[in-house]
């Protein structure tokens, strides 16, 4: 009997088609959802440009300004200065969202560690005011990051990935959860 | 069985009661601003401001709004709700009230000595949190605060207004008091598009999916056509068996199975009378009784399809009217804050 005329062949083919279409459909819908989350990160949920990516750039600039003032009173090889410099370098080199988050946390630690030291360091009144203002600007940028709508979108996406059958299917289509920037 | 039902009922009751009790507890209480004209600029729930100071603050805020289109509102409370610091609570109030995008909300928590100024979406890049924090620490120092809230709050309001005036141009009669979001001056402006182009991955998936789908359709159609052809083809006659050898039995070839075949009806000629003088000749062999199966008429009943269709009319969208432009205000124009600002957490 011809191979294509067998019922078993038809059944196998049907099963393969159903499985493939399931995978493709899941992949497409995960990709669409992930695209919205990535857009919220890079451009803001409403596309306005107010987003975590721009806030992280602000953190990078502010920490750079803190380092500039610090270099007037500390040696370049100082542990706090080099730690902040290294952390900023990692933040600049980070490409994915997860890497950005990791690098941001390192910069946060470096700034939080350095600020009390700078407060007790003898410096000009102008520089002391600059350091204080920059530190609060840094803190403000972190506040905005924690309130950004990206966090709720990413949390909703991750929650969907944990529900059956998405918790199995997302591994087959290589859809991974997003990190959040909550406090 | 009865015990199980009781247990289930009590469990469900417990779950529902937890849900209904938990719901109100989880929602944070937001103070309400007064809807009286211009009283939305000061909400003194902690009752720490005198009437004179309140009126001065309102006058300053009205003038700021009229001249620069910036909304400044002052809120005083006694204590923060559980789980909130001053920044988060100010952010909640700001977005709950829909304070303008060009706005500032100054929160004073009298009982906990905390202060925060939250900025709207449009002001967030014009006035930095550091500047606002400096102002707050100037009038609310870490030590030796003399509990004169009137002077401290008025001082903060005056300095914040000066900052806002430097950030915004004078607009006179507040012609531009709308909720325009100012795009930040970053390269992200070029990334803003109305329609998001499909990614390459989406394109590939879509193409493969369409190919598979149509492939399946075509295969099914081919299989159907093939099976129809097979059934329509005339059946092959089986080859007659070889003649028997040495007295084997001979079976006549089997007629093929044709259930819907109706053999033609033969009308037999009447037998010719025997020739006189006896029988002669071989009479024609007639067919056996023919059955007269008449095919049942397959009546095709076509039910009339009544297609239904209809146009669903969408309700008309209501137009949104924005406030602004007059000196007497009883509500905010709607906007939001991304968080941030400055102060003491």
HADDOCK unambig.tbl for C-alpha pairs under 7 A between the chains (distance, minus, plus):
assign (segid A and resid 21 and name CA) (segid B and resid 209 and name CA) 6.64 0.50 0.50
assign (segid A and resid 24 and name CA) (segid B and resid 205 and name CA) 6.26 0.50 0.50
assign (segid A and resid 24 and name CA) (segid B and resid 209 and name CA) 6.80 0.50 0.50
assign (segid A and resid 28 and name CA) (segid B and resid 202 and name CA) 6.23 0.50 0.50
assign (segid A and resid 28 and name CA) (segid B and resid 205 and name CA) 6.87 0.50 0.50
assign (segid A and resid 43 and name CA) (segid B and resid 188 and name CA) 6.54 0.50 0.50
assign (segid A and resid 47 and name CA) (segid B and resid 192 and name CA) 5.62 0.50 0.50
assign (segid A and resid 48 and name CA) (segid B and resid 183 and name CA) 6.34 0.50 0.50
assign (segid A and resid 49 and name CA) (segid B and resid 183 and name CA) 6.68 0.50 0.50
assign (segid A and resid 49 and name CA) (segid B and resid 184 and name CA) 6.69 0.50 0.50
assign (segid A and resid 49 and name CA) (segid B and resid 188 and name CA) 5.58 0.50 0.50
assign (segid A and resid 49 and name CA) (segid B and resid 189 and name CA) 6.38 0.50 0.50
assign (segid A and resid 133 and name CA) (segid B and resid 130 and name CA) 4.14 0.50 0.50
assign (segid A and resid 133 and name CA) (segid B and resid 131 and name CA) 6.39 0.50 0.50
assign (segid A and resid 134 and name CA) (segid B and resid 130 and name CA) 6.28 0.50 0.50
assign (segid A and resid 136 and name CA) (segid B and resid 129 and name CA) 5.99 0.50 0.50
assign (segid A and resid 136 and name CA) (segid B and resid 130 and name CA) 4.63 0.50 0.50
assign (segid A and resid 137 and name CA) (segid B and resid 128 and name CA) 6.26 0.50 0.50
assign (segid A and resid 137 and name CA) (segid B and resid 129 and name CA) 5.09 0.50 0.50
assign (segid A and resid 137 and name CA) (segid B and resid 130 and name CA) 4.88 0.50 0.50
assign (segid A and resid 140 and name CA) (segid B and resid 129 and name CA) 5.74 0.50 0.50
assign (segid A and resid 140 and name CA) (segid B and resid 340 and name CA) 4.48 0.50 0.50
assign (segid A and resid 140 and name CA) (segid B and resid 341 and name CA) 5.94 0.50 0.50
assign (segid A and resid 140 and name CA) (segid B and resid 342 and name CA) 6.86 0.50 0.50
assign (segid A and resid 141 and name CA) (segid B and resid 340 and name CA) 6.51 0.50 0.50
assign (segid A and resid 143 and name CA) (segid B and resid 339 and name CA) 6.04 0.50 0.50
assign (segid A and resid 143 and name CA) (segid B and resid 340 and name CA) 5.06 0.50 0.50
assign (segid A and resid 144 and name CA) (segid B and resid 338 and name CA) 5.61 0.50 0.50
assign (segid A and resid 144 and name CA) (segid B and resid 339 and name CA) 4.82 0.50 0.50
assign (segid A and resid 144 and name CA) (segid B and resid 340 and name CA) 5.17 0.50 0.50
assign (segid A and resid 147 and name CA) (segid B and resid 338 and name CA) 6.37 0.50 0.50
assign (segid A and resid 147 and name CA) (segid B and resid 339 and name CA) 6.14 0.50 0.50
assign (segid A and resid 148 and name CA) (segid B and resid 338 and name CA) 6.61 0.50 0.50
